[in-house]
């Protein structure tokens, strides 16, 4: 893993973060490998429990996608793939998003149909040491036990996603949040049946399905826009990435530069930057100055994997100024 991280150009802190992220994803898969069959055993005829069970299975998609992407993106660029394999992160993000979107839509339609038809899910009893125990207690106990770890996983992964600028890891952290919210929703649904509110189960299933669908919409949209080379944003797609302004500020500070415009694409954890500079009158840069400026831009942040500086008289229409400038 160390050699892989070095190939990707990560700094020491990034290498540690990547190793920890890989461990967290394997821990998540191990947790789900235990959770999925246990939840499946106690699911019964509850719509909420069934939705929670399917949601747990879908939760495998982001960590698997992350682990596959990490291995693929470590491959060295070649003539066929001159920009390297960094886009594998975006592809993995898209696969996870589409899986969530599809299953969320299916579950939402099914749960809503159940509520409209007024179906009342029967939850029976089981014999435990000669005593009849309502199965709903086991359902709620199992779901309660699945809450703490996803909360912890999500918080750790969110910090790592921010540090690594990895949107698949961010999607997984978001999924962990959905996991524990789903568990709470299923407990409410099953508990509602226990107190005679037959519709609570279907209502909880709709809530869970809606959460899955929203995660799918958000992640699918984010992955598609990244693959379409939208302007680079922060790991959560909240705003333009601050590194873009850092490039502007640094190049604008050079004596021979009059004005700067950039085009920055997110290739999945790393950036490809095209910086167009208008030289000051009579100060056309030498090759050594361009090389020095390029190296300095790459040194601003390890995410600046590829930087191209182009002296121009007129800027391309699609090149952007600093944030907040026209």
C-alpha positions as CSV (number, residue, x, y, z in Angstrom):
1,X,0.0,0.0,0.0
2,X,2.9,2.4,0.7
3,X,4.2,2.0,-2.9
4,X,0.7,2.6,-4.2
5,X,0.3,5.8,-2.2
6,X,3.8,7.0,-3.3
7,X,2.8,6.4,-6.9
8,X,-0.3,8.6,-6.4
9,X,1.8,11.5,-5.1
10,X,0.4,11.6,-1.6
11,X,2.4,13.3,1.1
12,X,3.2,11.4,4.4
13,X,0.0,12.5,6.1
14,X,-2.0,11.4,3.0
15,X,-0.3,8.0,3.0
16,X,-1.3,7.5,6.6
17,X,-4.8,8.6,5.9
18,X,-5.1,6.3,2.9
19,X,-3.9,3.3,4.9
20,X,-6.4,4.1,7.6
21,X,-9.2,4.5,5.0
22,X,-8.4,1.1,3.6
23,X,-8.5,-0.5,7.1
24,X,-11.8,1.3,7.8
25,X,-13.4,-0.1,4.6
26,X,-12.3,-3.6,5.4
27,X,-13.7,-3.2,8.9
28,X,-17.0,-2.0,7.4
29,X,-17.2,-5.0,5.1
30,X,-16.5,-7.3,8.1
31,X,-19.2,-5.6,10.1
32,X,-21.7,-5.9,7.3
33,X,-20.8,-9.5,6.8
34,X,-22.1,-10.2,10.3
35,X,-25.0,-7.7,10.3
36,X,-26.6,-8.7,7.0
37,X,-27.3,-12.4,7.8
38,X,-28.4,-11.5,11.4
39,X,-30.8,-8.9,10.2
40,X,-32.1,-11.2,7.5
41,X,-32.9,-13.9,10.1
42,X,-35.1,-11.6,12.2
43,X,-36.6,-9.6,9.2
44,X,-39.9,-11.6,9.2
45,X,-42.7,-9.8,7.2
46,X,-41.9,-6.3,8.4
47,X,-41.5,-3.9,5.5
48,X,-39.2,-1.6,7.5
49,X,-36.9,-4.5,8.4
50,X,-36.8,-5.7,4.8
51,X,-35.9,-2.2,3.6
52,X,-33.2,-2.0,6.4
53,X,-31.9,-5.4,5.3
54,X,-31.6,-4.4,1.7
55,X,-30.0,-1.1,2.7
56,X,-27.4,-3.1,4.6
57,X,-26.6,-5.1,1.5
58,X,-26.3,-1.9,-0.5
59,X,-23.9,-0.5,2.1
60,X,-21.4,-3.0,0.7
61,X,-21.2,-1.1,-2.6
62,X,-19.2,2.0,-1.5
63,X,-16.5,0.3,0.5
64,X,-16.0,-2.3,-2.3
65,X,-15.9,0.5,-4.9
66,X,-13.4,2.4,-2.8
67,X,-11.1,-0.6,-2.4
68,X,-11.2,-1.5,-6.1
69,X,-10.7,2.2,-7.1
70,X,-7.6,2.5,-4.9
71,X,-6.0,-0.5,-6.6
72,X,-6.9,0.6,-10.1
73,X,-5.8,4.2,-9.7
74,X,-2.3,3.1,-8.6
75,X,-1.5,1.9,-12.1
76,X,1.1,4.0,-14.0
77,X,-0.1,6.2,-16.9
78,X,0.7,4.8,-20.4
79,X,0.1,5.9,-24.0
80,X,-3.4,4.4,-24.0
81,X,-4.3,6.1,-20.7
82,X,-2.0,9.2,-20.7
83,X,-3.8,10.8,-17.8
84,X,-3.5,7.7,-15.7
85,X,-6.2,5.7,-14.0
86,X,-7.4,8.3,-11.5
87,X,-10.9,8.4,-13.0
88,X,-11.5,5.0,-11.5
89,X,-12.6,6.9,-8.4
90,X,-15.2,8.7,-10.4
91,X,-16.4,5.4,-12.0
92,X,-16.6,3.7,-8.6
93,X,-18.6,6.7,-7.3
94,X,-21.0,6.4,-10.2
95,X,-21.5,2.7,-9.7
96,X,-22.3,3.1,-6.0
97,X,-24.6,6.0,-6.8
98,X,-26.6,4.2,-9.5
99,X,-27.0,1.1,-7.2
100,X,-28.4,3.3,-4.4
101,X,-30.7,5.2,-6.8
102,X,-32.1,2.1,-8.4
103,X,-32.8,0.2,-5.2
104,X,-34.1,3.3,-3.4
105,X,-36.7,3.9,-6.1
106,X,-37.8,0.2,-6.1
107,X,-38.2,0.1,-2.3
108,X,-40.0,3.5,-2.2
109,X,-42.6,2.3,-4.8
110,X,-43.0,-1.0,-3.0
111,X,-43.4,0.5,0.5
112,X,-45.8,3.2,-0.7
113,X,-47.9,0.5,-2.4
114,X,-48.0,-1.5,0.8
115,X,-49.2,1.5,2.7
116,X,-51.9,2.4,0.1
117,X,-53.2,-1.2,0.1
118,X,-53.4,-1.1,3.9
119,X,-51.5,-4.4,4.4
120,X,-51.0,-5.3,8.0
121,X,-47.7,-7.1,8.5
122,X,-48.0,-10.0,11.0
123,X,-45.1,-10.3,13.5
124,X,-45.4,-13.6,15.4
125,X,-43.7,-15.0,18.5
126,X,-40.9,-17.5,19.1
127,X,-40.3,-19.9,21.9
128,X,-37.3,-19.0,24.1
129,X,-36.6,-21.3,27.1
130,X,-40.2,-22.4,27.1
131,X,-41.5,-18.8,27.0
132,X,-43.4,-17.2,24.1
133,X,-41.5,-14.0,23.1
134,X,-42.7,-11.5,20.5
135,X,-40.4,-11.5,17.6
136,X,-40.5,-7.7,17.4
137,X,-38.3,-7.5,20.5
138,X,-35.6,-9.4,18.7
139,X,-35.9,-7.2,15.6
140,X,-35.5,-4.0,17.7
141,X,-32.6,-5.4,19.7
142,X,-30.7,-6.4,16.6
143,X,-31.3,-3.0,14.9
144,X,-30.2,-1.2,18.1
145,X,-27.0,-3.2,18.2
146,X,-26.2,-2.0,14.6
147,X,-26.3,1.7,15.5
148,X,-23.0,2.5,17.3
149,X,-20.5,1.3,14.8
150,X,-21.9,3.0,11.7
151,X,-21.9,6.3,13.7
152,X,-18.2,5.9,14.4
153,X,-17.4,4.6,10.9
154,X,-19.2,7.6,9.4
155,X,-17.4,10.2,11.5
156,X,-13.9,8.7,10.8
157,X,-14.5,8.3,7.1
158,X,-15.8,11.9,6.8
159,X,-12.6,13.2,8.2
160,X,-10.5,11.0,5.9
161,X,-12.6,11.9,2.9
162,X,-11.9,15.6,3.6
163,X,-8.2,14.9,4.0
164,X,-7.9,12.7,0.9
165,X,-10.4,14.6,-1.2
166,X,-12.0,11.2,-2.0
167,X,-15.7,11.4,-3.0
168,X,-16.2,7.6,-2.9
169,X,-15.1,7.7,0.8
170,X,-17.4,10.6,1.4
171,X,-20.3,8.7,-0.2
172,X,-19.5,5.8,2.1
173,X,-19.5,8.1,5.2
174,X,-22.9,9.4,4.0
175,X,-24.1,5.8,3.7
176,X,-23.0,5.0,7.2
177,X,-25.1,7.9,8.4
178,X,-28.0,6.4,6.5
179,X,-27.3,3.0,8.1
180,X,-27.9,4.2,11.7
181,X,-30.8,6.4,10.7
182,X,-32.3,3.3,9.0
183,X,-31.9,1.3,12.1
184,X,-33.6,3.9,14.2
185,X,-36.5,4.1,11.6
186,X,-36.9,0.3,11.6
187,X,-37.1,0.3,15.4
188,X,-39.8,2.9,15.3
189,X,-41.7,1.0,12.6
190,X,-41.6,-2.3,14.4
191,X,-42.4,-0.6,17.7
192,X,-45.4,1.0,16.1
193,X,-46.8,-2.4,15.1
194,X,-46.4,-3.5,18.7
195,X,-48.6,-0.7,19.9
196,X,-51.2,-1.2,17.2
197,X,-50.2,1.3,14.6
198,X,-50.2,-1.0,11.6
199,X,-49.2,1.8,9.2
200,X,-46.0,2.6,11.2
201,X,-44.1,-0.2,9.5
202,X,-44.8,0.9,6.0
203,X,-44.2,4.6,6.9
204,X,-40.8,3.7,8.3
205,X,-40.0,1.7,5.2
206,X,-40.9,4.8,3.1
207,X,-38.6,6.9,5.2
208,X,-35.8,4.4,4.8
209,X,-36.4,4.1,1.1
210,X,-36.5,7.8,0.7
211,X,-33.1,8.1,2.5
212,X,-31.6,5.5,0.1
213,X,-33.1,7.2,-2.9
214,X,-31.7,10.6,-1.8
215,X,-28.3,9.2,-1.3
216,X,-28.5,7.7,-4.8
217,X,-29.6,10.9,-6.5
218,X,-26.9,13.0,-4.7
219,X,-24.1,10.6,-5.4
220,X,-25.1,9.8,-9.0
221,X,-25.4,13.5,-9.8
222,X,-22.0,14.3,-8.2
223,X,-20.2,11.4,-10.0
224,X,-21.7,12.4,-13.4
225,X,-20.7,16.0,-13.1
226,X,-17.2,15.1,-12.1
227,X,-16.9,12.7,-15.0
228,X,-18.2,15.5,-17.3
229,X,-15.3,17.7,-16.1
230,X,-17.2,20.3,-14.1
231,X,-15.1,22.8,-12.2
232,X,-13.3,21.2,-9.3
233,X,-15.1,21.4,-6.0
234,X,-14.6,20.4,-2.4
235,X,-15.0,16.7,-1.5
236,X,-18.7,17.3,-0.6
237,X,-19.4,19.3,-3.8
238,X,-20.4,22.3,-1.6
239,X,-18.2,24.9,-3.2
240,X,-15.3,25.5,-5.7
241,X,-12.1,24.0,-4.3
242,X,-9.9,26.5,-2.6
243,X,-6.8,25.2,-4.4
244,X,-8.1,26.9,-7.5
245,X,-7.7,30.3,-5.9
246,X,-4.3,29.3,-4.5
247,X,-3.1,28.7,-8.1
248,X,-4.5,32.1,-9.1
249,X,-2.8,33.8,-6.2
250,X,0.5,32.2,-6.7
251,X,0.8,32.8,-10.4
252,X,-0.6,36.4,-10.1
253,X,2.3,37.1,-7.6
254,X,5.0,36.4,-10.3
255,X,6.6,39.5,-11.7
256,X,6.1,38.5,-15.3
257,X,2.4,37.6,-15.0
258,X,-0.3,40.3,-15.8
259,X,-3.4,38.2,-15.4
260,X,-4.4,34.5,-14.8
261,X,-7.3,32.3,-15.8
262,X,-7.6,28.5,-15.1
263,X,-9.5,25.4,-16.0
264,X,-9.3,22.8,-13.3
265,X,-10.8,19.3,-13.6
266,X,-11.2,16.8,-10.8
267,X,-9.8,13.5,-11.9
268,X,-10.9,11.7,-8.8
269,X,-8.8,12.7,-5.8
270,X,-6.3,14.6,-7.9
271,X,-6.5,17.7,-10.1
272,X,-5.5,18.5,-13.6
273,X,-4.9,22.3,-13.9
274,X,-4.6,24.3,-17.1
275,X,-3.4,27.8,-16.2
276,X,-3.5,30.4,-18.9
277,X,-1.3,33.4,-18.1
278,X,-1.1,36.8,-19.9
279,X,2.5,38.0,-19.6
280,X,3.3,41.6,-18.8
281,X,4.3,43.7,-21.7
282,X,7.9,43.0,-22.6
283,X,8.2,40.2,-20.1
284,X,7.6,37.0,-22.1
285,X,8.7,34.2,-19.7
286,X,11.6,32.0,-20.5
287,X,11.3,28.2,-20.5
288,X,13.0,28.0,-17.1
289,X,10.5,30.4,-15.6
290,X,7.6,28.4,-16.8
291,X,9.1,25.2,-15.4
292,X,9.8,26.9,-12.1
293,X,6.2,28.2,-11.9
294,X,4.8,24.8,-12.8
295,X,6.9,23.1,-10.0
296,X,5.8,25.8,-7.5
297,X,2.1,25.2,-8.4
298,X,2.5,21.5,-7.9
299,X,4.1,22.1,-4.5
300,X,1.1,24.0,-3.3
301,X,-0.8,20.8,-2.7
302,X,-0.3,17.1,-3.4
303,X,-3.7,17.1,-5.2
304,X,-2.1,19.2,-8.0
305,X,-0.9,16.1,-9.8
306,X,-0.8,17.7,-13.3
307,X,-0.3,21.4,-14.0
308,X,0.1,23.0,-17.4
309,X,1.0,26.7,-17.8
310,X,0.2,28.3,-21.1
311,X,1.2,31.9,-22.0
312,X,-1.6,33.5,-24.1
313,X,-2.7,36.9,-25.5
314,X,-6.4,36.1,-25.0
315,X,-8.0,33.8,-22.5
316,X,-10.3,30.9,-23.6
317,X,-13.9,31.7,-22.8
318,X,-14.3,28.7,-20.5
319,X,-11.3,29.6,-18.3
320,X,-12.2,30.9,-14.9
321,X,-11.0,33.8,-12.8
322,X,-10.5,33.7,-9.1
323,X,-13.6,32.9,-7.1
324,X,-15.7,36.0,-6.7
325,X,-14.2,37.7,-9.7
326,X,-15.9,38.1,-13.1
